[in-house]
Amino acid sequence: MLVVIAAAAGTVLWRVGVYDSNVDRISGALPTDRASAEADPGENWLLVGSDLRGDATTGKWRSGKSGSDVIILVHMPEGAQRAFAISFPRDSWVEIPGHGRDKINEAYRQGGPRLLVSTVERLSGVAIDHFAALDFRGFERMVDALGGVTLDLPHAIHDPTNGWHWPQGENHMDGEEALRFVRERKGLSGSDIDRVERQHVFLNAMAEKAANSGLASDPQRLDAFLQAASESLAVDDRVTAATMQAAAARLLDVGPENAVFVTLAVDKPAWIDGKNVLRLDTSVNDGLFEALEQDRLQAYIDEHELASDAERLG
């Protein structure tokens, strides 16, 4: 959404105020002490995909009332021509401040954005500058506004639980099918890890279509896309229209082709207190976050072969 806003700034400038007014602001989404965030290199956004837009009456986000199927830390280094998206599998077994150890998505369910931000900061040592959440219904509408998205799958994918099937080769997906593709994990050999790989491949394909399909020069399609995005988006109350435009300009300069998708390294799955969880590989992930802080993230990702690859789609 940020990339397209930047590309469209001159085309629909008169609508920017409308889009900004559609976006919800979540009060108290970030911890109060942000001095450490200002000292960190680059800019860090914590992005969440959620299955609940908010209160049916007010249409506003309800902190702590929904799950977080998608959790991504987006890091934009200063002056670099890359952007990094680091996914946290929702079943990651982590320490949640004040709540003990649990799956990371429980931080969002139990304490909303602020607790999730605190959990990610504790796990990674990386200070979060901004928080954003997108409702999955908005994701569907965004895909439809693009005219759907086509994926070239390296091999067929079959979900025996629901009977869904995607053949090898090109598959054109509308919003409803795209949401099934990125959310479903039953029948996948790697479960949550395979689902994260799907999300990475689809989001990259979606970004490429948004940037390269002439969307910015088609006011009607562009308006539908930005309306769907902004009406389904919530951000922390420190995010202004200028904040989003500045981040958008940086991402537009990077381009989808230079976005690097990574998943936290997992040691092994386990059953703990009746829950199927993922134990994280602490040594690899600690090195990843240390590399982020030291501005050598790409070299570390290459060394440990952490970047997502469409060939590994489950």
GITA-V535590 format. One record per residue. N is the residue number from 1. PSI is psi in whole degrees, 0 to 359 (none if undefined). OMEGA is omega in whole degrees, -180 to 180 (* if undefined). Layout:
n=N psi=PSI omega=OMEGA
n=N psi=PSI omega=OMEGA
//
This chain:
n=1 psi=319 omega=-179
n=2 psi=318 omega=179
n=3 psi=315 omega=-177
n=4 psi=323 omega=177
n=5 psi=317 omega=180
n=6 psi=315 omega=-179
n=7 psi=331 omega=-173
n=8 psi=0 omega=-172
n=9 psi=317 omega=-178
n=10 psi=337 omega=-175
n=11 psi=319 omega=-175
n=12 psi=41 omega=-178
n=13 psi=324 omega=-179
n=14 psi=346 omega=-179
n=15 psi=352 omega=-176
n=16 psi=319 omega=179
n=17 psi=325 omega=178
n=18 psi=313 omega=180
n=19 psi=318 omega=-179
n=20 psi=322 omega=180
n=21 psi=338 omega=178
n=22 psi=334 omega=-174
n=23 psi=129 omega=176
n=24 psi=144 omega=172
n=25 psi=129 omega=-179
n=26 psi=114 omega=-180
n=27 psi=136 omega=176
n=28 psi=20 omega=-179
n=29 psi=333 omega=-179
n=30 psi=147 omega=172
n=31 psi=155 omega=-172
n=32 psi=326 omega=-178
n=33 psi=104 omega=-179
n=34 psi=12 omega=180
n=35 psi=321 omega=-179
n=36 psi=326 omega=179
n=37 psi=320 omega=-179
n=38 psi=334 omega=-179
n=39 psi=341 omega=-178
n=40 psi=149 omega=179
n=41 psi=145 omega=177
n=42 psi=199 omega=-178
n=43 psi=136 omega=-176
n=44 psi=123 omega=176
n=45 psi=136 omega=172
n=46 psi=117 omega=-177
n=47 psi=138 omega=-179
n=48 psi=136 omega=169
n=49 psi=125 omega=-173
n=50 psi=158 omega=-179
n=51 psi=15 omega=-178
n=52 psi=115 omega=-179
n=53 psi=320 omega=-178
n=54 psi=201 omega=-178
n=55 psi=131 omega=-177
n=56 psi=335 omega=-178
n=57 psi=311 omega=-176
n=58 psi=338 omega=-177
n=59 psi=10 omega=-178
n=60 psi=156 omega=179
n=61 psi=141 omega=177
n=62 psi=104 omega=-178
n=63 psi=133 omega=176
n=64 psi=6 omega=-177
n=65 psi=2 omega=-177
n=66 psi=164 omega=179
n=67 psi=172 omega=179
n=68 psi=89 omega=-179
n=69 psi=335 omega=-178
n=70 psi=126 omega=177
n=71 psi=115 omega=-176
n=72 psi=130 omega=171
n=73 psi=115 omega=178
n=74 psi=121 omega=-180
n=75 psi=125 omega=177
n=76 psi=101 omega=-179
n=77 psi=152 omega=177
n=78 psi=125 omega=173
n=79 psi=6 omega=-177
n=80 psi=155 omega=179
n=81 psi=35 omega=177
n=82 psi=157 omega=170
n=83 psi=143 omega=-175
n=84 psi=132 omega=177
n=85 psi=111 omega=-176
n=86 psi=114 omega=-178
n=87 psi=138 omega=174
n=88 psi=108 omega=178
n=89 psi=137 omega=-173
n=90 psi=338 omega=-180
n=91 psi=9 omega=-180
n=92 psi=130 omega=-178
n=93 psi=110 omega=-172
n=94 psi=169 omega=174
n=95 psi=121 omega=177
n=96 psi=116 omega=-175
n=97 psi=123 omega=178
n=98 psi=358 omega=-176
n=99 psi=0 omega=-177
n=100 psi=198 omega=-177
n=101 psi=139 omega=-180
n=102 psi=178 omega=173
n=103 psi=145 omega=-175
n=104 psi=330 omega=180
n=105 psi=342 omega=176
n=106 psi=335 omega=177
n=107 psi=318 omega=180
n=108 psi=321 omega=-179
n=109 psi=322 omega=-175
n=110 psi=329 omega=-174
n=111 psi=10 omega=177
n=112 psi=196 omega=-175
n=113 psi=318 omega=-174
n=114 psi=318 omega=180
n=115 psi=323 omega=178
n=116 psi=316 omega=178
n=117 psi=315 omega=180
n=118 psi=321 omega=180
n=119 psi=314 omega=180
n=120 psi=319 omega=179
n=121 psi=321 omega=179
n=122 psi=319 omega=-179
n=123 psi=319 omega=-170
n=124 psi=333 omega=-172
n=125 psi=5 omega=-179
n=126 psi=130 omega=179
n=127 psi=132 omega=-179
n=128 psi=128 omega=179
n=129 psi=320 omega=-176
n=130 psi=155 omega=180
n=131 psi=142 omega=175
n=132 psi=142 omega=178
n=133 psi=137 omega=178
n=134 psi=129 omega=178
n=135 psi=144 omega=-176
n=136 psi=333 omega=177
n=137 psi=325 omega=176
n=138 psi=324 omega=176
n=139 psi=315 omega=178
n=140 psi=312 omega=-177
n=141 psi=324 omega=178
n=142 psi=317 omega=179
n=143 psi=316 omega=180
n=144 psi=322 omega=179
n=145 psi=333 omega=177
n=146 psi=352 omega=-174
n=147 psi=22 omega=-177
n=148 psi=171 omega=-180
n=149 psi=138 omega=-180
n=150 psi=129 omega=175
n=151 psi=139 omega=175
n=152 psi=98 omega=-174
n=153 psi=134 omega=-178
n=154 psi=337 omega=176
n=155 psi=165 omega=-178
n=156 psi=148 omega=177
n=157 psi=129 omega=-178
n=158 psi=132 omega=176
n=159 psi=101 omega=-177
n=160 psi=337 omega=-178
n=161 psi=316 omega=-177
n=162 psi=354 omega=-180
n=163 psi=15 omega=179
n=164 psi=144 omega=-177
n=165 psi=134 omega=174
n=166 psi=116 omega=-176
n=167 psi=162 omega=175
n=168 psi=144 omega=180
n=169 psi=203 omega=-174
n=170 psi=131 omega=177
n=171 psi=118 omega=179
n=172 psi=125 omega=-175
n=173 psi=132 omega=170
n=174 psi=183 omega=-174
n=175 psi=316 omega=-178
n=176 psi=315 omega=-180
n=177 psi=324 omega=178
n=178 psi=320 omega=180
n=179 psi=321 omega=175
n=180 psi=317 omega=-176
n=181 psi=317 omega=-175
n=182 psi=342 omega=-177
n=183 psi=329 omega=-173
n=184 psi=136 omega=177
n=185 psi=350 omega=179
n=186 psi=135 omega=-179
n=187 psi=355 omega=177
n=188 psi=134 omega=-178
n=189 psi=326 omega=-179
n=190 psi=7 omega=176
n=191 psi=241 omega=-173
n=192 psi=326 omega=179
n=193 psi=317 omega=177
n=194 psi=323 omega=179
n=195 psi=320 omega=178
n=196 psi=319 omega=178
n=197 psi=318 omega=178
n=198 psi=315 omega=-179
n=199 psi=317 omega=-179
n=200 psi=313 omega=-178
n=201 psi=317 omega=-178
n=202 psi=316 omega=-179
n=203 psi=322 omega=179
n=204 psi=319 omega=178
n=205 psi=322 omega=179
n=206 psi=317 omega=179
n=207 psi=319 omega=180
n=208 psi=320 omega=180
n=209 psi=319 omega=179
n=210 psi=324 omega=-176
n=211 psi=332 omega=-169
n=212 psi=3 omega=-175
n=213 psi=8 omega=-178
n=214 psi=14 omega=-178
n=215 psi=318 omega=-176
n=216 psi=337 omega=-179
n=217 psi=7 omega=179
n=218 psi=91 omega=-173
n=219 psi=322 omega=-177
n=220 psi=312 omega=178
n=221 psi=319 omega=-179
n=222 psi=317 omega=180
n=223 psi=318 omega=179
n=224 psi=319 omega=180
n=225 psi=312 omega=-177
n=226 psi=328 omega=174
n=227 psi=314 omega=-180
n=228 psi=317 omega=-178
n=229 psi=309 omega=-174
n=230 psi=325 omega=-180
n=231 psi=346 omega=-178
n=232 psi=11 omega=-174
n=233 psi=140 omega=172
n=234 psi=140 omega=-179
n=235 psi=167 omega=177
n=236 psi=159 omega=-172
n=237 psi=3 omega=174
n=238 psi=354 omega=-179
n=239 psi=121 omega=175
n=240 psi=175 omega=176
n=241 psi=322 omega=179
n=242 psi=323 omega=178
n=243 psi=312 omega=-179
n=244 psi=321 omega=-180
n=245 psi=323 omega=179
n=246 psi=316 omega=177
n=247 psi=321 omega=179
n=248 psi=318 omega=-179
n=249 psi=321 omega=179
n=250 psi=316 omega=-179
n=251 psi=324 omega=178
n=252 psi=322 omega=178
n=253 psi=324 omega=178
n=254 psi=311 omega=-179
n=255 psi=150 omega=-179
n=256 psi=328 omega=-177
n=257 psi=343 omega=180
n=258 psi=19 omega=174
n=259 psi=129 omega=-178
n=260 psi=121 omega=-179
n=261 psi=131 omega=-176
n=262 psi=147 omega=173
n=263 psi=139 omega=176
n=264 psi=140 omega=180
n=265 psi=137 omega=-178
n=266 psi=135 omega=178
n=267 psi=302 omega=-180
n=268 psi=156 omega=173
n=269 psi=160 omega=-180
n=270 psi=161 omega=172
n=271 psi=120 omega=179
n=272 psi=124 omega=-179
n=273 psi=39 omega=178
n=274 psi=9 omega=-178
n=275 psi=137 omega=175
n=276 psi=110 omega=-172
n=277 psi=170 omega=176
n=278 psi=120 omega=174
n=279 psi=128 omega=-177
n=280 psi=151 omega=175
n=281 psi=95 omega=-172
n=282 psi=318 omega=-176
n=283 psi=315 omega=-180
n=284 psi=315 omega=-177
n=285 psi=323 omega=175
n=286 psi=320 omega=177
n=287 psi=324 omega=179
n=288 psi=312 omega=-178
n=289 psi=328 omega=175
n=290 psi=320 omega=178
n=291 psi=323 omega=177
n=292 psi=312 omega=-179
n=293 psi=330 omega=-176
n=294 psi=7 omega=177
n=295 psi=41 omega=175
n=296 psi=37 omega=-173
n=297 psi=316 omega=-178
n=298 psi=318 omega=-180
n=299 psi=321 omega=-180
n=300 psi=319 omega=179
n=301 psi=317 omega=179
n=302 psi=318 omega=-178
n=303 psi=321 omega=-176
n=304 psi=6 omega=177
n=305 psi=54 omega=-175
n=306 psi=344 omega=-176
n=307 psi=144 omega=179
n=308 psi=152 omega=-177
n=309 psi=127 omega=-179
n=310 psi=333 omega=-179
n=311 psi=341 omega=-177
n=312 psi=7 omega=-178
n=313 psi=133 omega=178
n=314 psi=none omega=*
//
